[in-house]
Amino acid sequence: MNKKADVTVIGAGFAGLAAAALLAKDGFEVTVLEKNEMAGGRARTWEKDGFIFDMGPSWYWMPDVFENYFKLFGKTTSDFYELKRLSPSYRIYFGKDDVLDVPATLDALNSLFETLEPGSSKNLELFLAQAKYKYDVGMNEYVFKPSHSVMEYFDPRLAISGIKLQLLGNMRKHVHTLFKNDKLRKLLEFPVLFLGATPQNTPALYSLMNYADLVLGTWYPIGGMHKIVSAMKSIAEEQGVNFHFNTEVQKIEVRNHIAEEIVTNKGTFKTNFIVGNADYNHIEQHLLSQNNRNYSEDYWDKRTMAPSCLLFYIGLNKKLANILHHNLFFDENFDEHAEEIYTEAKWPSKPLFYACCPSITDRQVAPEGCENLFFLIPIAPGLKDSETKREEYFNLLINRFKDLTGNDISDAILFKRSYAMNDFIEDYHAFKGNAYGLANTLKQTAFLKPKMKSKVKNIFFTGQLTVPGPGVPPAIISGQVVAKEIKKKLKKA
């Protein structure tokens, strides 16, 4: 522990794992300090009585990002896990006996659109062509910029792209101009619900998420999403990265604008460089002295945060009917729930919710004859959290789940575990208990996000509170970007 590392990464989330492995691959000595008992950050697992729960991300989109990352090490996803494309991709419940299964092929998708809105398949073709352009440009040029300055975007090619990317338009207008059917509009607007703003305040750029959803598809790694974490940790260890778990950083000692030591509950670590993959706000406001911070408390209070969420992990002693792996419940008013998250910041009166049942696809995650189920309600960050409030919403969920799917789970629950804002704060020091980082509004996109560079010369930030933004693929890319920036600064002696 007295040995001085070239780079110390605080936090073993996706961005931290990516940065650590890439820097070690280039010959740097890398140490990762992780507060919790395992790698993954929000993508930890919880196991109980033969059930395995992914505690965080459950959607596997943008498979190319994962493949491209593994290729950097001469690997492929198939070296670590089996990927299965879900078909249908997911189900949307608009009411009792009123469901929409989202197909996994374009031909079936066109047929679905024509059924609900005759003639709309032509507009779908246009919408997806635009979304593909945004995806190709956004994921190959924009997201790999460190966004230290607006000058990075003064490029004629990017200026032309910026117009075609519809940075100044919003998702609501973009979708509603092309489609009139309410169900199709909700289908196309749903991905932005977790980006941190209403469709009216989300740039039309983010229809690139629809391309990821409807064209690239929804996948699942057999064994669970934690298989990705295991793969990335394995690659990092193969490169020589040293991990210290149950090691919480308490203070960063800075002298002459240089971070020299990291004080933890397990002792002091000396370092030449720090990558902050823990909560950006927590590192700045709690681990660094005021004169070493990029931003003030007032700055953070004025940020627009993506949602937090209320989760329930449930072990059932029976199998379920009439549901898919992924299920969205849009039987209540979409805009009203969005307003209560993003504008009013209150507990939702009639929430939309999501139910995931991975044991439908994967027998490894639940005992024979049982079902692995979790519910998620997106909620505003910063709300007052209590067991009473959680139980109120759990009862609401199981009653609506019964009414809409016909599955009464009340007498089949072996156990349940709730998880909400207090837990996000306790486990991840999450600012305001957020689950998904900063909202992807126009004023918080690219160089307008909190900077990767710290005022302290040898500290960089990575992860969902800096560029490129929230989500597993962006986090992996964030780790790649920060590793490249550090390599410019720190040369192997």
N, C-alpha and C positions, 0 to 999 in steps of 0.2 A: 504493500500500500504506500510505501514511501518512495517508490519508483515514480518518476515523472512521466506521465503519458503525453504523447504528442497532441491527442485530441480526446476530450472527455465529452460524451454525449449524455445529457440529462434527459432521461425518459426513453423507454423502449417501445414506443408506438411505431406505426408503419414508417413515418418519416425518419425517426431516429434509427431504426433498423437499417433502412436504405442508406442513409448517410454513413453510418458506422461501417457497413460492409464495403462500400465503395472507397472510403478513405483507407481502410485496412488493405484493400486490394492494391492500392497505390503505394503501399509500403509504410504507412503511418501506424504507430502504435495507438490503438483505440481502446478506450474503456467506456462501458455503458453503465450508468448508475440508474437503477429503476426502483422507485418507491414501493411498488407492489411485488407480489410473490412470483410473478411470471411476466414474460414479454407480451406485447400486444397493445398496451394502453387500453383504450375502450374495447378492443377486440379480445379481451380476456375470456376465459371459459369458467363455467361453474358446473361442477359434477356432483350429483346426489343420487344414490340408490340406483345406479345403472343408467341414469339420464345424463346427457352432456349438452349443456346450453351454451351457445354463443351469446355472450352478454351484450355485444354491441352490433357491429354491422352484420346484416343478413342478406344484402343484395350484392350479387357479383355481376357488375356491369363493366364495360370497357376491357374486355379480356386482352386486347392488344397491349395495354399498359403493363399488365402483369408479365406477359410473354416478353415484351421488350426489356423489362427489368431483369428477368432471369437470364436473358441472352447475354447481358453484360458479363455474366460469370460462366458463359458456356453451358447454360442449363436451359431447361424448358419446364413448364408447369407439370408436364407428365412425369418428370423425374421425381415429383413430390406428392402429387395428388391427381385423382381422376376428376375431370370436369364433365359435368352433364348439363346439356342445355335443356331448360325446362320448357315443356310444351303441353298446354298453353303456358305462357310466361307467368301470368297471374290472373286473378279473378277480381272483378269489382262488383260489389253489392250496392245497388241503388235502392233496394227495398226488398221486401219479402217476395220471393219468386221473380225477382227482377235483377238478373246478373248478366255480366258481360265478361266473357273469357277472352283475354288478349292473345291472339295467335302468335306463333313463333315464325311463321312464313309470311312473306310480303303478299303472295297471292291470296292467302286467307285473310290477311289484314285489309287488302283492297275490297274483298267481298264483304267483310264486316262493315266497312265504311259505306259501301254502296247500299247495304241493307238498311242502315240507320239514316243515311242521307244520300238519296240517289244523286249521282253525278259527283260525289265528293272525292272519289278515288283520284280524279285529275288534280284536285287541290292537294290531296295527300302526297301525290308524286312530287308536286312543286314544293310543298312544305318539307318533305324529307330530303329533297335535293339541296335546298337551302341549308337544312340542318347538317347534312353531310359536309358541305363546304365549311360551315362553322366548326364542325368537329375536326376536320382535316387541318385547317389553319390554326384553330385554337389549341389543339392538342399537339401540334408539331412545331408551332412558332411561339404563340403567346405564353403558354404555361411554362415553357422552359426559360423564360426571361426572369432574372432575379428581381426586376422591377425596383432597382435602387433609385431610378430617376425616370421622369417622363421622356427624357432624351432617348431612351432605349426604343421608344416607339416612333421617333422621327425618322421613318424609313418609308419611301414612296410606296413600296409594295404593301407595307402594313397599313398605310393610310388608305389605300384602295380597299384593302381587306376590311378595314374598320367600317367602311360604309356598307359593304356586303354582309358584314357580321351583325349589322343592325344594333350597334351598341347603344344608340339613342332611342330606339323603339322599345316597347315593353311587350312582355309575353301575352298579356290579356288582349291587346289590340291585334297582335300578330295572329293569334289563334282565332279570335272572333271574326276577323276579316275573312278568313278562309273557310270557316266552318260554322254552321248554324245550329246543328244538333247539340243539345245540352250534354248528352253523355259523351260525345266525341270531344267536346271542349274540356270536360273534366278529365278525360283520359289524357289529353295532351298537356293540361296544366298541372297534373298531379306531381310530376318530378320536381317542380319548383317549390312545392310545399315545404321541403326540407332545406331549401337553399337560403331561407331566412327572410323572405319578404312575400307580400302578396303578388299575384301575377301582374298586377298593375304597376308594381315597383321593381319588378325583376326585368333586366334587359333581355330583349328578344334574342340576344346572343345565346342564351341558355336553352334555346330549342335544340342545341347540340345534344342535350340530355335525351331528347326524344329520339335522336338518331341512335344513341347508345342503347336506349330501351328497345325501340321497335325494330331496328335493323341488326345491330350487333348482338342483341338478345340478352336474356336473363339466364345466368348460369349458376351452377352450384358445385362446390368442391366436395366430393363424397368424404364424409367424416366431419365436415363442418368448416365454417369460415376460419377457424383457428388453424386449419391446415396451412393457410397462407402464412400465418405468423410463424409456425413451426419451420416452414421452408425458409423464410427469410432469416430466422435466427440460426438455422443450420448453415446457411451460406455465410453469415457473419462470422460464426465460430470457425468455419473452414478457412476464412481469411485471417484468423488470429485475433478476433475481437474478444475482449474480456468482459464478462457480465457480472455485475454485483446486484443481486435482488434484495428486496426488503431494506433498501438503502435510500433513505430520504435525505435530499439536500436541504440543509437548513440555512446556509448562507454562502455567498460568493465573496471572497476577499479580493478587493481591487486596490492596486497601488499604481499611481501614475497612469491611470486609464488602461491598465493591463490587469486582467483577472489572473491571479496566481494560484489561489487555493480554493477548493470547494469543501466546505465543512458539512459533514453528514452525521447521521446518528450512529454511523459505524466508524467514524474517524475522519481524518483530513486527506484529501486527494490533491496532489499537485498536478498542474497541467499547463500546456502551452496554448491550448485553444479549447473553447467550449462551444458545443452545439446545444442550444436550448430547445428540446422537443417536448418538455413539460409545458404546462399552460403558460403562454407568453405573459399574460397579466400577472400571474403568480410570481414568475421569475423576476419581472421588473419591480413589482410593488412590494415584494416580500423577501426576495433574496439579494437584491441589490440596494445600495444606499441611494437616496433621492438624487444626488448629483450625478449618478451613473445611469439614470433611466432615460430612455427615449421619450417616454410619454408620461403625462400627469394622470392623477386619479380622475380628474375632470374629463380628460380625453377619453379614457376608457368608459366612463359613465355615459358618454355621448355616442358610443359605438352602437350600431344596430346589430344585435346578436341573432344568430339562427336559433331555432327552438331548443328547449330542453325537452325531456319526454318522461312520461310515467310508464314504466315497464312492469310486466308481471311474467315471471318464469313459472310454468305450471307443469307438473307431472301428472298425467292422467292414467287411470287403470283400465281404459277402454280405447278402442279405435273410434275415429270420427268419420262422419259421412258428409258429403256435399261441400267439401272445401278442398282447396288446392294447397300447394306449398306456401304460396304468397297470396294473401287476401286483403283487399282494401275495402273498407266499409264507408261508402259515400252516401248513406241513406239520410244524412242530415245536411244542412246548408253549408256548402264549401266556403263561401265568402264570409259567412258569419263566424265560422271557426277560425279562419285566417285573420279576421279583424281582431278576435279575442287573443290571438297569439301575438300579432305584430303591432297592433295599434292600441288596444285597450289594456293589454298585459294582465289578463285575468284568467281564472280557471274557466275552461270552456263549459258553456251551458249545455250544448248538444254536440259533443265532440265527434269528429271523424276519427276512425282508428284503423289499426293494421293488426292482422293476426298472421303469425308465421307458424307453420307446422312442418318442420324439416323432416320429421320421422315418416311423412308420406313418401318422401324421396329416398330417405337414408335410414336403413334399419339399425345403423350403428349408434344412433343418438338416443334411443329409447329401448327398454326391455321389450321382449316379445309380448304382443297383445296390448302394448301401451302406446301412448302418444306424447310427444314432446311439443308443447304449445307455448308460444309467448304472445302477449298483447302489447301494443305500443300506442299511446296517445301522445301526439305532439302538443306541447304546452309552452307557454311563455316562460322564458328564463326569469329568475329572480322572484318567483312566487313563494309564498309561505307554504312550506311542505309539512305535512303531518300524517301520522298513521291513520287518523280518522278520515282525512281527505282521501288518502289512498284507498281505504276500504270502501268508501262511498263510490268511487269510480270503478272499483273492481266489481261491485254488485251491479252497477250500470252496464258494464261490459258483458258480464255473463248473461244478463237478461236480454240484451240486444243480440248477442251471439246466438242465443237460443231462438229468439224470434225470427232472425234472418236466415239461419242455417238449419234449424231444426235440431241442433245439438245441445242437449241439456247436460252441462258438465258439472253441475253443482254437487252431484253425489258421486262423482268419479275422480275428485281431486285428491291425489295422494299427498301433495304438498304444493305450496306456492311461495314465491319470494317476490317481493316488490322492490323496485329500484327507481329512485327519482332524484330530484335536485340535491337533497342533502347528501345522497350517496355520491353523486358526481363531484360535489365539493370535497367530501371526505376522501374519496379514492383518487381523484385526479386534480384537486385544487381548481376545479373548473370555474371560471369567472361567471358569477351569477348562476352557477349550476347548469351552464349550457351543455348541450350534448353534441352540437354540430358546428361549433365555432362561430365565425362571423358571417353575417348575412351577405349574400352576393348581390348587393345593390350596386347601382352605377357608381355611387360615391365611395364604395368599398371594393372596387375592382382593380386588379393589377397594381400599379404604383401608388394607388390610394389606400391600399391595405397597410397594416403595420409593417414596418421595414424588416427585412431579413437582417440587416446590419444593426448592431448595437452601437451606442455611443462608446461603449468599452471596446477597445480596438480588436480584442481577440475573442469576441463573443458574436455568434450568429444565431438566428432563430429559424426554426423550421416547424412545419405542421399546420394544423387547420386554422390558426389565428394569423398566419402570414400567407404569402403567395405559395401556390396559386389558389388555395382555398380548401373548404371542407370536402370530405369524402375519402374513401380508401385510395382510389387511383391518384387524385391530386396530392394526397399525403406522400405517396411513394415518389411522385415526381418532385415534390418539395424537398425530399431527402436527397434526390439526385442533384437538384439545383444547388442546394447549400453545400454539398460535397465539392462540386465544381468550383464554387466561390472560395471555399477554404483552401483548395489546392492552389489557387492563384496566390493566396496569402502565405501559405505555410509550405515550405519546400523541405523535403526529406534531407536531413543533415548528412 
